[in-house]
Amino acid sequence: MEAHLFKWLGLAMMAATLAGGVARAAETPISVAGLRSDLRLAVDTIERNHPDLSHSVSQAQLERATRRIDRQLDHPLTQAQAWSALAQLNPVLADGHLFIGLPDWRKESAQAAAEGKTFFPFEVSLDAQGALRIVSALGGAPTPFAGQRIRQINGQDAGLVVRALLARVHGDTPRSRSALLAKRWWLFYAKVYGSPVAFHIDLANAGRQVIAGSGETPAILREEASFESTYQCDVRKQGAVLTVAAFSWPDKARFFDFTNDCFARIAAAGATRLVIDIRQNGGGDDDMWRDGLLRYIADRPYKHGSGYIKRVLQPRAPGEVAGAIVSGEIETATEPPTDEPLRFKGQVYVLVGPLTYSSAVLFSNVVQDYGFAKVAGVGGAVRTRQSGGVQTLRLPNTGLLLFYPRFVLDRPSGAAKPVYIEPDLSVPDDPLNKHAAVEALLGLKSPPTDTSQ
């Protein structure tokens, strides 16, 4: 036992040494030549490999933004500073699958919290006008300041801070970027403005407050690490709520067992209404919604898309040539099991929002186009025509990551409009009450507005 203890201590010391080395490397200034080389490499890679750049940005827009950023790279920068500069491409690229990102930010942030470093002390929301409001304490605990609008942070106008951070966020639209920024506010603020020990925050109704930085684990990191937070099944008299906050999990069998058990509970309860909540679902693997959800609600064959355009990176079919662009139609349909004993035959609502993305959008498209469910929630934020097959390139000088897609897929109907997800039922989100939209769909409040007519 003692030998195992010494071995563990040795590994822990080695890990700490390596982590310290990585941290020091991240703080080492990167030369001007290195910064400009990485920027050019990122843009060249996008232009050379994207299957349809006009999906989200024109080449002229991209080159203008590149020249603007290049002019700023006139002195050495640390990795965080380099990201702050190069990430100004992200809103120009206007695609959640096409951006320059931070390497290992989840692990780095968890390690920083474990080492006693602090972050912005609140979880926040951003509305359409850019107003920044407190939702909870960092990590999700209640706070007496919930709902308060933030006017200033450390003497800076909150509106200016919001705009500065939004200028570095990736996503399809301003609405989707605002939602992502709110979810990761603590991270973006730290990378651009640092992490002071205390924050001087001016609130609209509570005046100036001095709030210590928080060492709590941010809500997004808590939620992503827990199966119980990511997947929930709530069966009650008014109906059932199935929360699926990701279509990715290391143990897929556990997810499939979970959904099977949920639909068994729904059948046993005799529920006639089901809400599938994917508002926080940023995507993952299609088989998780195909085998974990549609097998219980689909009543006829379906396709996950129609037309596609792809860049051949590695030839896999006869006649394919590396670098070529290929377009085509999806021919094969998925046949749901006809003998599924737990098939749900009641009313199904799929609840979406600005953070619904990637494979979750494909699921939304399928249920809407085939009539398997009514799509409800907030629209106008993410494209129904989705890019995918995301590739990753580590930029050699800064260590930052470039993400770019290999294909673009049309929705099953083939319709070009609406361009963005447009729910059949418009149901607003309340940042202070995440259950409000669900309760509306379960009929506990006024019925939602039908926008499908």
Secondary structure as UniProt FT lines:
FT   HELIX           2..27
FT   HELIX           32..49
FT   HELIX           53..55
FT   HELIX           59..72
FT   HELIX           79..86
FT   HELIX           87..89
FT   HELIX           90..93
FT   TURN            96..97
FT   STRAND          99..101
FT   TURN            103..104
FT   HELIX           105..114
FT   TURN            115..116
FT   STRAND          122..126
FT   TURN            128..129
FT   STRAND          132..137
FT   TURN            138..139
FT   TURN            144..147
FT   STRAND          149..153
FT   TURN            154..155
FT   STRAND          156..157
FT   HELIX           158..166
FT   TURN            167..168
FT   HELIX           174..183
FT   HELIX           185..193
FT   STRAND          198..203
FT   TURN            204..206
FT   STRAND          207..212
FT   HELIX           219..225
FT   HELIX           227..230
FT   STRAND          231..236
FT   TURN            237..238
FT   STRAND          239..244
FT   HELIX           252..269
FT   STRAND          273..277
FT   TURN            279..280
FT   HELIX           286..289
FT   HELIX           290..294
FT   HELIX           295..297
FT   STRAND          307..311
FT   TURN            318..319
FT   TURN            322..323
FT   STRAND          325..329
FT   TURN            338..339
FT   TURN            341..342
FT   STRAND          347..352
FT   TURN            354..355
FT   HELIX           359..370
FT   STRAND          374..377
FT   STRAND          386..388
FT   STRAND          391..394
FT   TURN            396..398
FT   STRAND          401..404
FT   STRAND          407..409
FT   TURN            412..413
FT   STRAND          425..426
FT   TURN            431..432
FT   TURN            434..435
FT   HELIX           436..441
FT   TURN            442..443
FT   STRAND          449..450
//
